[in-house]
Amino acid sequence: KTAGFAACSHEHFCSVCHCTRSHQGYGDTNYHSWKCRTDADCWSAAESYHQVATPESRLNEFNKTGVRWSELLCLPYFDIACCIVVDSMHNLFLGLIKVLE
């Protein structure tokens, strides 16, 4: 969350790719089919989030992409797509994500 990404329970749970819970989901391990997030994608989403004024609008922007503004983006060397530990995969391997069907 420090980097501005959504939690593992969000629709856009992955900080590495654009897979969502409803499309590809937790069970898709074919990483060749994943569309990876880029620094430019994340910056664009974070700036859109940062520019809206109301909390409702920010929530709508966040729900579209799973990315919020983070102060880490102010660091000139920070590449948000490459410098973040993959929490989602860590949670999967620990068994912390429970999918209720």
C-alpha positions as a printed NumPy array, in Angstrom:
array([[  0.   ,   0.   ,   0.   ],
       [  2.942,   2.337,   0.532],
       [  3.615,   2.265,  -3.204],
       [ -0.031,   3.012,  -3.973],
       [ -1.112,  -0.427,  -5.167],
       [ -4.339,  -2.115,  -4.113],
       [ -4.521,  -4.881,  -1.532],
       [ -4.565,  -8.525,  -2.576],
       [ -8.351,  -8.608,  -2.016],
       [ -9.006,  -5.816,  -4.569],
       [-10.223,  -6.455,  -8.141],
       [ -6.811,  -5.232,  -9.408],
       [ -4.799,  -7.25 ,  -6.904],
       [ -1.499,  -7.597,  -8.76 ],
       [  1.265,  -4.992,  -8.717],
       [  3.078,  -6.722, -11.591],
       [  0.415,  -7.249, -14.244],
       [ -3.064,  -6.14 , -15.264],
       [ -4.851,  -9.385, -14.366],
       [ -7.934,  -8.957, -12.213],
       [ -9.904, -11.204,  -9.921],
       [-12.76 , -11.47 , -12.431],
       [-10.5  , -11.953, -15.495],
       [ -7.565, -14.381, -15.192],
       [ -7.85 , -14.339, -11.405],
       [ -5.568, -15.898,  -8.825],
       [ -5.368, -19.233, -10.619],
       [ -3.784, -18.033, -13.859],
       [ -0.144, -19.122, -13.652],
       [  0.537, -18.767, -17.375],
       [  2.702, -15.667, -16.995],
       [  3.285, -15.493, -20.756],
       [ -0.317, -14.291, -21.141],
       [ -0.007, -11.557, -18.499],
       [  0.117,  -7.927, -19.636],
       [  2.782,  -6.44 , -17.385],
       [  2.374,  -3.067, -15.744],
       [  4.873,  -0.442, -16.839],
       [  6.189,   2.581, -15.031],
       [  4.29 ,   4.799, -17.504],
       [  1.007,   2.902, -16.884],
       [  1.36 ,   3.254, -13.135],
       [  2.367,   6.918, -13.355],
       [ -0.645,   7.699, -15.525],
       [ -3.032,   5.955, -13.122],
       [ -1.426,   7.572, -10.063],
       [ -1.599,  11.048, -11.604],
       [ -5.26 ,  10.547, -12.538],
       [ -5.935,   9.565,  -8.927],
       [ -3.949,  12.523,  -7.604],
       [ -5.674,  15.118,  -9.812],
       [ -9.285,  14.424,  -8.845],
       [-10.694,  16.492,  -6.002],
       [-13.365,  14.482,  -4.204],
       [-12.965,  11.264,  -2.228],
       [-15.669,   9.607,  -4.357],
       [-13.824,  10.491,  -7.568],
       [-10.569,   9.194,  -6.128],
       [-12.225,   5.93 ,  -5.199],
       [-13.589,   5.607,  -8.745],
       [-10.129,   6.265, -10.225],
       [ -8.559,   3.772,  -7.835],
       [-11.131,   1.097,  -8.657],
       [-10.37 ,   1.435, -12.394],
       [ -6.683,   0.574, -12.03 ],
       [ -5.832,  -0.443,  -8.471],
       [ -3.249,   2.373,  -8.265],
       [ -3.229,   5.4  ,  -5.948],
       [ -0.811,   8.304,  -5.703],
       [  2.255,   7.572,  -3.585],
       [  4.901,   9.974,  -2.313],
       [  7.463,   7.445,  -3.539],
       [  6.662,   8.728,  -7.032],
       [  8.377,  12.   ,  -6.096],
       [ 11.724,  10.187,  -6.026],
       [ 13.385,  10.796,  -9.41 ],
       [ 14.966,   7.326,  -9.581],
       [ 11.878,   5.391,  -8.487],
       [ 10.39 ,   3.03 , -11.087],
       [  7.129,   1.914,  -9.499],
       [  6.742,  -1.117, -11.787],
       [ 10.201,  -2.508, -10.968],
       [ 10.98 ,  -1.381,  -7.419],
       [  8.09 ,  -3.043,  -5.567],
       [  8.093,  -6.465,  -3.918],
       [  5.357,  -8.709,  -5.296],
       [  3.02 ,  -8.885,  -2.315],
       [  0.307, -10.734,  -4.2  ],
       [  2.546, -13.668,  -5.035],
       [  3.984, -13.666,  -1.524],
       [  0.46 , -13.9  ,  -0.132],
       [ -0.417, -16.712,  -2.538],
       [  2.568, -18.791,  -1.477],
       [  1.796, -18.237,   2.198],
       [ -1.811, -19.275,   1.645],
       [ -3.189, -15.974,   2.899],
       [ -5.509, -15.449,  -0.055],
       [ -8.72 , -17.383,   0.352],
       [-11.065, -17.41 ,  -2.622],
       [-14.641, -18.099,  -1.597],
       [-16.804, -19.492,  -4.335]])
